């Protein structure tokens, strides 16, 4: 959880486990994973107890020489499995844990089912909870709806309140999409001040589709199974909900300009930590902006292992842990090639880019645009990445200088304040958004500090 380079070494293997598969109690219109139900027709979508033990024993075996093992639950909505399942998982993990190993439990949830009993359990066992929240009610509810089409904001906030009552460690998982891409400051301030978030991840929504699937995809992935296609990483179009090519960068810059003036060392934004690591020459700890990938895999409810959470589709099925050891599946040549292709298939336009060291071409799933000279394989968000990484370059260099001098990056806050004190209220804001300083990122008194 620590940022600004005070982070543990990247794990050799990370496995996102989906005990309920794609089954969820919400119906978020941009959730491509809902369609993955089509991979398992007739399934109950519940991980069996014997498979749970197989998974945990093999995960720990894969980390035999490691001091720390992360047990990471995701969905769908994993809490649909019920508390007894997770109590059993903790019991089994303790049984298989090697001497001296520390177990880290994480769970990603929409939070609508979390009550005091869940929160007490998370607190007792030190769970890190990733809570999906896209901003204030009108932005969150734009796409995060239930099966009846009603917004989920109130229920998510109730779940967050339970987590905070029990002092559960949590981070905000916020998707950036067409509805909130122009509201970076508003979303950030809501998460920081209203929700008390100290750890934030901003995840761009890029729903890739073909001409044939565009209309049905725009209607939402949570339709009846017979009407929707299986979502695949295919096509050169995107849905109306997707963040624009420039919108993600604008959102991140708006957040950064608030963060750098007040919150360095107090609030940790994953994208900023990743950028600083790359500027400082350290492993970034996030596959999206690492040189290669292939060490973050997905495990389905029936034991099937896929190359990546974004590639849960037939061509990327590696095997089943009921028949093969997890270690052997991870070591397959085609999985190694999958990870190396991230580096080896970059177009020439990327190879000559001045911010490639920070970007590394982004996630391969979104490389479906042509470069200015017509070469395929450019990332859809390339304009955002170029704008963002170039914009933060001076601040990143300054924080690196502080680190090299054995000083805290948070000292940059005071330096920003000194520069801002000489800035005229009617000058253009340095964020580059086109607004005056007084109407944009000029610091305003804000209530509270993250808890």
C-alpha positions in Angstrom: 0.0 0.0 0.0 2.9 2.4 0.5 3.6 4.7 -2.4 6.4 7.1 -3.5 8.8 4.2 -3.9 8.2 2.8 -0.4 6.7 -0.4 -1.9 7.4 -4.1 -1.7 9.2 -5.7 -4.5 6.8 -6.9 -7.3 5.6 -10.4 -6.9 6.8 -13.0 -9.3 3.1 -14.1 -9.8 -0.2 -12.4 -9.2 -3.5 -14.3 -9.6 -6.9 -12.6 -9.6 -9.4 -15.2 -8.5 -13.1 -15.1 -9.5 -15.0 -17.4 -7.2 -18.3 -16.4 -8.7 -17.0 -16.0 -12.2 -18.9 -13.1 -13.9 -21.9 -13.3 -11.7 -22.8 -10.0 -10.1 -25.6 -8.3 -8.2 -25.0 -5.1 -10.2 -25.5 -4.6 -13.9 -22.9 -1.9 -14.7 -23.5 -1.0 -18.3 -19.7 -0.8 -19.1 -18.9 -4.1 -17.4 -17.5 -6.3 -20.3 -17.0 -9.2 -17.8 -20.7 -9.9 -17.5 -20.6 -11.5 -20.9 -18.0 -14.1 -19.7 -21.0 -16.1 -18.3 -21.3 -17.3 -21.9 -18.0 -19.3 -21.5 -19.7 -21.6 -18.9 -23.3 -22.4 -19.9 -25.2 -24.1 -17.2 -22.6 -23.4 -14.5 -23.6 -22.5 -10.9 -20.7 -20.1 -10.8 -19.6 -21.0 -7.4 -16.1 -22.2 -6.5 -16.2 -25.7 -4.9 -14.6 -26.2 -1.5 -12.1 -28.8 -2.9 -11.1 -26.4 -5.7 -10.6 -23.7 -3.1 -8.0 -25.8 -1.3 -6.3 -26.8 -4.5 -6.0 -23.1 -5.5 -4.6 -22.0 -2.1 -2.1 -24.8 -1.8 -0.9 -24.3 -5.4 -0.7 -20.5 -4.9 1.5 -21.0 -1.8 3.6 -23.6 -3.6 4.2 -21.1 -6.4 5.6 -18.7 -3.7 7.6 -21.2 -1.8 10.6 -18.9 -1.4 8.6 -15.7 -0.9 8.0 -14.0 2.4 4.7 -12.7 1.3 1.8 -14.3 -0.6 -1.2 -12.3 -1.9 -4.6 -14.0 -2.0 -6.6 -11.7 -4.3 -10.4 -12.1 -4.8 -12.3 -10.4 -7.6 -15.5 -10.9 -9.6 -18.2 -10.4 -10.7 -19.0 -9.8 -7.1 -17.0 -12.1 -4.9 -19.0 -11.4 -1.7 -21.9 -13.3 -3.3 -20.0 -16.4 -2.1 -21.0 -15.5 1.5 -18.9 -15.1 4.6 -18.5 -18.9 5.3 -16.6 -19.3 2.1 -14.1 -16.6 3.0 -13.7 -17.8 6.6 -12.9 -21.2 5.1 -10.3 -19.7 2.7 -8.6 -18.0 5.7 -8.6 -21.3 7.5 -7.1 -23.2 4.6 -4.5 -20.6 3.9 -3.3 -20.8 7.5 -3.1 -24.6 7.1 -0.9 -24.4 3.9 1.1 -21.3 4.7 4.9 -21.9 4.9 6.8 -21.0 8.1 7.7 -17.3 8.0 5.3 -16.4 5.2 2.9 -13.4 5.5 -0.5 -13.7 3.8 -2.0 -10.6 2.3 -5.7 -10.8 1.6 -7.3 -8.4 -1.0 -10.8 -8.3 -2.3 -12.4 -6.1 -5.0 -16.0 -5.4 -4.4 -18.9 -3.0 -5.3 -19.6 -2.8 -1.6 -23.3 -3.1 -1.8 -23.4 -6.2 0.4 -20.9 -5.1 3.0 -22.3 -4.7 6.5 -20.8 -4.7 10.0 -20.3 -8.5 10.0 -18.4 -8.4 6.7 -16.3 -5.4 7.9 -15.5 -7.0 11.2 -14.2 -10.0 9.3 -12.1 -7.9 6.9 -10.6 -6.1 9.9 -9.9 -9.2 11.9 -7.9 -10.7 9.0 -6.3 -7.6 7.6 -8.1 -7.5 4.3 -7.3 -4.7 1.9 -10.6 -3.9 0.3 -10.7 -2.3 -3.2 -14.0 -0.5 -3.4 -15.5 0.5 -6.7 -16.8 4.1 -6.7 -16.8 6.5 -9.6 -17.3 9.8 -7.9 -20.3 11.7 -6.5 -23.8 10.2 -7.0 -24.6 11.6 -10.4 -21.3 10.4 -11.8 -21.2 7.1 -10.1 -24.8 6.2 -11.0 -24.2 7.1 -14.7 -23.2 3.5 -15.4 -23.0 1.7 -12.1 -26.6 0.4 -11.8 -28.3 -2.6 -10.5 -30.4 -5.2 -12.3 -33.4 -2.9 -12.3 -31.4 0.0 -13.7 -31.3 1.9 -10.4 -28.1 3.6 -9.2 -25.9 1.9 -6.6 -24.3 5.0 -5.0 -26.3 4.9 -1.7 -25.6 1.2 -1.1 -21.9 1.7 -1.9 -21.6 4.5 0.6 -23.3 2.4 3.2 -20.8 -0.3 2.6 -18.0 2.2 2.9 -19.4 3.5 6.1 -19.2 0.0 7.5 -15.6 -0.4 6.4 -14.7 2.9 8.1 -16.4 2.0 11.3 -14.2 -1.0 11.6 -11.0 0.7 10.4 -10.7 -1.6 7.4 -7.9 -0.7 5.1 -9.4 0.2 1.7 -8.6 1.9 -1.6 -10.8 3.5 -4.2 -11.1 1.9 -7.6 -12.5 4.5 -9.9 -13.2 4.0 -13.5 -12.8 6.9 -15.9 -15.3 7.0 -18.7 -17.4 9.4 -20.8 -19.5 10.6 -17.9 -16.8 11.6 -15.5 -13.7 12.2 -17.7 -14.2 16.0 -17.5 -14.6 16.0 -13.7 -11.1 15.0 -12.4 -10.9 17.6 -9.7 -14.5 17.0 -8.5 -14.0 13.2 -8.4 -10.6 13.5 -6.6 -11.9 15.9 -4.0 -15.0 13.8 -3.4 -12.9 10.6 -2.9 -10.3 12.4 -0.7 -12.6 14.6 1.4 -16.0 13.0 1.4 -14.9 9.4 1.4 -11.6 9.7 3.2 -9.7 7.8 0.6 -5.9 7.7 0.9 -5.2 5.2 -1.9 -6.7 5.7 -5.3 -6.7 3.9 -8.6 -8.0 5.5 -11.8 -8.9 2.9 -14.4 -9.8 3.9 -18.0 -12.9 2.4 -19.6 -12.0 1.4 -23.1 -14.7 -1.0 -24.5 -13.3 -2.3 -27.7 -15.9 -3.4 -30.3 -16.4 -4.2 -34.0 -18.9 -2.7 -36.4 -21.0 -5.8 -35.9 -21.1 -5.6 -32.1 -21.2 -1.8 -31.6 -24.9 -1.4 -31.4 -25.5 -4.2 -28.9 -22.5 -3.1 -26.9 -23.7 0.5 -26.7 -26.9 -0.9 -25.2 -24.9 -2.4 -22.3 -23.2 -5.7 -21.6 -25.7 -6.6 -18.9 -28.4 -7.7 -21.3 -29.9 -11.2 -21.4 -27.2 -13.7 -22.3 -28.9 -14.8 -25.5 -28.8 -11.2 -26.9 -25.2 -10.3 -26.2 -21.9 -11.5 -27.7 -18.9 -12.7 -25.7 -16.6 -9.7 -25.2 -13.3 -10.3 -26.9 -10.3 -8.1 -27.5 -11.3 -7.4 -31.0 -12.2 -4.5 -33.2 -11.1 -0.9 -33.8 -14.2 0.9 -32.5 -15.2 1.8 -28.9 -18.6 2.2 -27.2 -20.2 5.6 -26.4 -19.3 5.1 -22.7 -15.6 4.8 -23.3 -13.2 7.5 -22.2 -12.0 9.5 -25.2 -8.4 9.3 -26.4 -7.5 12.6 -24.8 -10.0 12.4 -21.9 -8.1 10.1 -19.6 -5.0 12.3 -19.7 -7.1 15.4 -19.0 -8.6 13.6 -16.0 -5.2 12.6 -14.6 -3.7 16.0 -15.1 -6.6 17.6 -13.3 -6.1 15.2 -10.4 -2.3 15.7 -10.4 -2.5 19.5 -10.2 -4.5 19.2 -7.0 -2.4 16.4 -5.6 1.0 18.0 -6.2 -0.1 21.1 -4.3 -1.4 19.5 -1.2 -1.3 15.7 -1.0 2.1 14.3 -1.8 2.9 11.8 1.0 -0.7 12.0 2.3 -2.7 10.6 -0.6 -1.4 7.9 -2.8 -2.5 7.7 -6.4 -1.4 4.5 -8.2 -0.7 6.2 -11.5 1.5 8.8 -9.9 3.5 6.1 -7.9 3.9 4.1 -11.1 5.2 7.2 -13.0 7.6 8.1 -10.2 9.0 4.6 -10.2 9.7 4.7 -13.9 11.3 8.1 -13.6 13.4 6.8 -10.8 14.4 3.6 -12.6 12.5 1.3 -10.3 10.1 -1.5 -11.2 6.7 0.2 -11.4 4.6 -2.6 -9.8 1.9 -2.3 -12.4 1.8 -4.3 -15.6 0.2 -1.6 -17.7 3.3 0.6 -17.6 5.9 -2.1 -17.2 8.1 -3.1 -20.2 6.7 -6.7 -20.3 3.7 -8.5 -18.7 2.4 -12.0 -18.3 2.8 -12.5 -14.6 -0.7 -11.3 -13.6 -3.2 -14.1 -14.5 -6.8 -14.9 -13.8 -8.4 -17.9 -12.2 -12.0 -18.7 -13.0 -14.5 -20.3 -10.5 -13.9 -23.8 -12.0 -10.1 -23.7 -11.9 -9.4 -22.5 -15.5 -6.4 -20.2 -15.7 -6.2 -17.5 -18.3 -3.3 -15.4 -19.5 -4.8 -12.2 -18.0 -7.9 -10.8 -16.5 -8.5 -8.9 -19.7 -8.1 -12.0 -21.8 -10.6 -14.4 -20.3 -11.5 -15.9 -23.7 -10.9 -19.3 -25.3 -7.7 -18.4 -27.1 -6.0 -17.4 -23.9 -7.0 -20.4 -21.7 -3.8 -22.0 -20.3 -5.3 -25.0 -18.5 -7.0 -26.0 -15.3 -5.4 -26.3 -11.9 -7.4 -29.5 -11.3 -5.3 -31.1 -14.0 -2.1 -29.0 -14.1 0.1 -27.3 -11.5 -0.3 -23.5 -11.4 3.5 -23.2 -11.6 3.6 -25.2 -14.8 0.8 -23.2 -16.4 2.6 -19.9 -15.7 5.8 -21.3 -17.2 4.2 -22.3 -20.5 6.1 -20.9 -23.5 3.0 -19.3 -24.9 2.4 -17.5 -21.6 6.0 -16.3 -21.7 5.5 -15.1 -25.3 2.3 -13.4 -24.3 4.2 -11.3 -21.8 7.2 -10.5 -24.0 4.9 -9.5 -26.9 4.0 -6.3 -24.9 7.6 -5.1 -25.6 8.3 -6.8 -28.8 5.3 -5.7 -30.8 5.6 -1.9 -30.2 5.4 0.1 -33.4 8.3 2.3 -34.4 6.3 5.4 -33.4 6.5 4.2 -29.8 10.1 3.1 -29.9 11.1 6.7 -30.8 8.8 8.4 -28.2 10.4 10.5 -25.5 8.0 9.2 -22.8 8.2 5.5 -23.7 10.2 4.8 -20.6 7.2 5.9 -18.5 4.5 4.5 -20.7 5.9 1.3 -22.3 3.1 1.3 -24.8 0.3 0.7 -22.3 -1.8 -2.5 -22.0 -1.8 -4.6 -25.2 -5.5 -5.0 -25.0 -6.0 -1.3 -26.1 -3.4 -1.3 -28.9 -5.8 -1.2 -31.8 -5.1 2.3 -33.4 -2.8 3.1 -36.2 0.2 5.4 -35.8 0.4 8.7 -37.8 2.4 6.9 -40.5 -0.2 4.0 -40.7 1.6 1.3 -38.6 -0.8 -0.8 -36.5 -0.5 -1.4 -32.8 -0.7 2.1 -31.3 -2.5 2.4 -28.0 -6.0 4.0 -28.1 -5.0 6.3 -25.2 -1.7 7.3 -26.7 -2.7 11.0 -26.8 -3.6 10.8 -23.1 -0.4 9.1 -22.1 1.7 11.6 -24.1 -0.1 14.6 -22.6 0.0 13.3 -19.0 3.6 12.0 -18.9 4.9 15.2 -20.5 2.9 17.4 -18.2 4.2 15.7 -15.0 7.8 15.4 -16.2 9.2 18.5 -14.3 7.4 17.5 -11.0 8.6 13.9 -11.4 12.2 15.0 -12.0 12.0 17.3 -9.0 10.7 14.4 -6.8 13.5 12.2 -8.1 16.1 14.8 -7.1 14.6 15.0 -3.6 14.7 11.2 -3.3 18.4 11.1 -4.4 19.2 13.7 -1.8 17.6 11.5 0.9 14.7 13.9 1.3 10.9 13.5 1.1 9.1 14.1 -2.2 6.4 15.9 -0.2 8.8 18.8 0.0 7.6 19.7 -3.5 4.3 20.9 -2.0 6.1 23.9 -0.4 7.9 24.6 -3.7 4.7 24.6 -5.6 3.2 27.0 -3.0 6.0 29.4 -3.5 5.5 29.5 -7.2 1.8 29.7 -6.9 2.1 32.7 -4.6 3.5 34.7 -7.5 0.8 33.6 -9.9 -1.9 36.1 -10.8 -5.5 35.1 -10.2 -6.4 35.8 -13.9 -3.5 34.0 -15.4 -4.1 30.7 -17.3 -4.0 27.7 -15.0 -0.8 25.7 -15.4 -2.9 22.5 -15.8 -3.4 23.6 -19.5 -7.1 23.1 -19.3 -7.8 26.7 -20.6 -9.4 28.1 -17.5 -8.1 31.0 -15.4 -6.1 30.1 -12.3 -8.8 31.4 -9.9 -11.4 29.2 -11.5 -9.3 26.1 -11.7 -6.5 24.7 -9.5 -5.9 27.7 -7.3 -5.9 26.0 -3.8 -9.1 26.5 -1.9 -9.8 25.8 1.8 -11.0 22.2 1.9 -12.5 20.5 4.9 -10.9 17.5 6.5 -8.0 15.2 5.8 -8.1 11.6 4.8 -8.6 9.3 7.7 
